[in-house]
Amino acid sequence: MNYGEKIKAVRERIGLTQVDIAKIIKINNKTYSHYENEDDNIPLKHLITICDYLNISLDYVFSFSKTIQYSNINKEIDRKKIGNRLKKIREENKLTQTQLAKVLNTVQPVIVNYENGKFLIATPFLYTICKKYNISADYLLGRIGINTLKKER
């Protein structure tokens, strides 16, 4: 996904250490090091917290956009809104839940749980959906109001 390099560059540019970021997201620094080196997938809630703290967009972190930050970002995570947007994106791409699950190498009940707002989407799934269907991660997560990637590409 390449998010680790982007986070590291911004973190170093503003003079923070891995230990500083680990404290911000309340994990040990070894775990954070694994996330930044992309040895492990970073949970989306931690990635959002880091992006909010560093004032960078998820789209920038995922290399979907050169926009480092959006104005008027919504920092509240609303799983129902995310689920509704995911369902809309799936339907716009004429996919069933089973077909989307296959794209993500998972099972249909996982998609049901995401669309119903029961669980927050997994970071690798978010990345795959956004990359494959040209969707802003910040838009899908309800952080911005429009899909800015449709304009950029």
GIRANOR-V857594 format. One record per residue. N is the residue number from 1. RES is the residue in one letter. SS is DSSP state (helix for helix, strand for strand, loop for the rest). OMEGA is omega in radians with two decimals (NA if undefined). D_CENTER is the distance of its C-alpha to the mean C-alpha in Angstrom with 1 decimal. Layout:
N|RES|SS|OMEGA|D_CENTER  N|RES|SS|OMEGA|D_CENTER
//
This chain:
1|M|loop|3.11|10.5  2|N|loop|3.13|12.3  3|Y|helix|-3.09|9.8  4|G|helix|3.14|12.7  5|E|helix|-3.13|15.2  6|K|helix|-3.14|13.5  7|I|helix|-3.14|12.9  8|K|helix|-3.12|16.5  9|A|helix|3.14|18.0  10|V|helix|-3.14|16.9  11|R|helix|-3.13|17.8  12|E|helix|-3.12|21.2  13|R|helix|3.14|21.9  14|I|loop|3.00|22.0  15|G|loop|3.09|23.9  16|L|loop|3.08|21.7  17|T|loop|3.04|22.1  18|Q|helix|3.12|19.9  19|V|helix|3.11|22.1  20|D|helix|-3.12|21.2  21|I|helix|3.11|17.4  22|A|helix|3.10|18.3  23|K|helix|-3.13|20.4  24|I|helix|-3.13|17.9  25|I|loop|3.01|15.6  26|K|loop|3.04|18.8  27|I|loop|3.11|18.8  28|N|loop|-3.02|21.4  29|N|helix|3.11|21.2  30|K|helix|3.09|21.7  31|T|helix|3.13|18.6  32|Y|helix|3.12|16.6  33|S|helix|3.10|18.5  34|H|helix|3.10|17.4  35|Y|helix|-3.09|13.7  36|E|helix|3.09|14.5  37|N|loop|-3.13|16.7  38|E|loop|3.00|14.3  39|D|loop|3.09|17.1  40|D|loop|3.05|14.9  41|N|loop|3.12|11.3  42|I|loop|3.07|9.7  43|P|loop|-3.06|9.0  44|L|helix|-3.13|5.8  45|K|helix|3.10|8.6  46|H|helix|3.14|9.8  47|L|helix|3.11|7.0  48|I|helix|3.13|7.0  49|T|helix|3.12|10.7  50|I|helix|3.13|11.1  51|C|helix|3.12|9.6  52|D|helix|-3.12|11.8  53|Y|helix|-3.10|14.7  54|L|helix|-3.10|14.6  55|N|loop|3.09|14.2  56|I|loop|-3.13|11.8  57|S|loop|3.03|9.2  58|L|helix|3.12|5.7  59|D|helix|3.08|7.8  60|Y|helix|-3.12|10.3  61|V|helix|3.14|8.7  62|F|loop|-3.10|7.8  63|S|loop|3.04|11.3  64|F|loop|-3.04|10.9  65|S|loop|3.04|12.9  66|K|loop|3.11|15.5  67|T|loop|-3.08|14.8  68|I|loop|3.10|14.2  69|Q|loop|3.08|13.9  70|Y|loop|3.03|14.5  71|S|loop|3.10|17.4  72|N|loop|3.11|17.4  73|I|loop|3.08|13.8  74|N|loop|-3.08|13.6  75|K|loop|3.14|12.6  76|E|loop|3.10|13.6  77|I|loop|3.13|11.4  78|D|loop|-3.07|13.4  79|R|helix|3.10|12.9  80|K|helix|3.12|15.7  81|K|helix|3.10|14.4  82|I|helix|3.13|11.1  83|G|helix|3.12|13.7  84|N|helix|3.12|16.0  85|R|helix|3.10|13.6  86|L|helix|3.13|12.7  87|K|helix|3.13|16.5  88|K|helix|3.12|17.4  89|I|helix|3.12|15.4  90|R|helix|-3.12|16.9  91|E|helix|3.10|20.3  92|E|helix|3.13|20.2  93|N|loop|3.07|19.8  94|K|loop|3.13|22.6  95|L|loop|2.95|21.0  96|T|loop|3.06|22.1  97|Q|helix|3.14|20.0  98|T|helix|3.12|21.8  99|Q|helix|3.10|21.1  100|L|helix|3.10|17.3  101|A|helix|3.13|17.6  102|K|helix|3.08|19.7  103|V|helix|-3.09|17.2  104|L|loop|-3.11|14.7  105|N|loop|3.10|17.7  106|T|loop|-3.11|17.8  107|V|loop|-3.07|20.1  108|Q|helix|3.12|20.5  109|P|helix|3.09|20.6  110|V|helix|3.12|16.9  111|I|helix|3.09|16.1  112|V|helix|-3.13|18.7  113|N|helix|3.07|17.1  114|Y|helix|-3.09|13.7  115|E|helix|3.10|15.7  116|N|loop|3.13|18.0  117|G|loop|-3.12|15.5  118|K|loop|-3.14|16.9  119|F|loop|3.02|13.8  120|L|loop|-3.08|10.2  121|I|loop|3.13|8.4  122|A|loop|-3.10|8.2  123|T|helix|3.14|5.5  124|P|helix|3.11|8.1  125|F|helix|3.09|8.7  126|L|helix|-3.12|5.6  127|Y|helix|-3.10|6.3  128|T|helix|3.14|9.9  129|I|helix|-3.08|10.1  130|C|helix|-3.13|8.8  131|K|helix|-3.07|11.0  132|K|helix|-3.03|13.9  133|Y|helix|3.07|14.2  134|N|loop|-3.11|13.5  135|I|loop|3.04|11.0  136|S|loop|3.08|9.1  137|A|helix|3.12|5.4  138|D|helix|3.08|7.0  139|Y|helix|-3.11|9.7  140|L|helix|-3.13|8.5  141|L|loop|3.10|7.3  142|G|loop|-3.11|10.8  143|R|loop|3.05|10.3  144|I|loop|-3.00|12.6  145|G|loop|-3.12|15.4  146|I|loop|3.11|15.6  147|N|loop|-3.07|13.9  148|T|loop|-3.09|14.7  149|L|helix|3.11|14.2  150|K|helix|3.12|17.2  151|K|helix|-3.03|19.3  152|E|helix|-3.01|18.3  153|R|loop|NA|19.0
//
